[in-house]
Amino acid sequence: QVQLVESGGGLVQPGGSLRLSCAASGFTFSRYAMAWYRRAPGKERELVAQINTGDGSRTYADSVKGRFTISRDDAKNTVYLQMNGLKPEDTAVYYCGAPNIGFRRYWGQGTQVTVSS
């Protein structure tokens, strides 16, 4: 029932920008924290950013702090990840996530981000 659909990935040069979007359905979006995760080649899945409900507080992995911004539009059931100053090490499959809905964690199918010259 929970569905998360990412879009916006692609190929970008170092220093470039991308904006990822995640369309959510199957739950009351505004009541839950949302997050972005990524899995780089040969590495574990990593939490890169999270945005809470209410005050909309945000947390970021140290590796992306100052470069990435997570935001949400509850009227559109959508969460975004603005990525600036991209580096080759940001290359990964990026997943939209809902960390805790009914004691479960959900991910979408992912969208590929490749940062390369």
Secondary structure, 3 states (H helix, E strand, C coil): CCEEEEECCEEECCCCCEEEEEEEECCCHHHCCEEEEEECCCCCCEEEEEECCCCCCEEECCCCCCCEEEEEEHHHCEEEEEECCCCHHHCEEEEEEEEEECCEEEECCCEEEEECC
